[in-house]
Amino acid sequence: MSICTHKIIDQIIGWHRGKNLIEGSTEKDQVLKLIQEVGELSDNVCKGNDIRDDVGDILVILINIVERRGVTLKDCMELAYGDIKDRTGVMKDGIFIKD
């Protein structure tokens, strides 16, 4: 990740801590908020609207969740990529079906 990406993530973590969203909230609360934001993303995708705010909100919540667990988004993406990089399958009705 670039230096700019690290800086904004650090700023978001600082914002979470400043708003007491790490110690004063729970993972369950954050996951419920995440689901709400994914619903907003879905609505805007279906309507053809700008999704940048929705994706940003989702990333902010994911940063909260990973910070609680002592991992990073990079850790999570590397693990996910390791799982998918050699995956084979087919596209069916716009969905990738893995073997």
Secondary structure, 3 states (H helix, E strand, C coil): CCHHHHHHHHHHHHHHHHCCCCCCCCHHHHHHHHHHHHHHHHHHHHHCCCCHHHHHHHHHHHHHHHHHHCCCHHHHHHHHHHHHCCCCEEEECCEEEEC
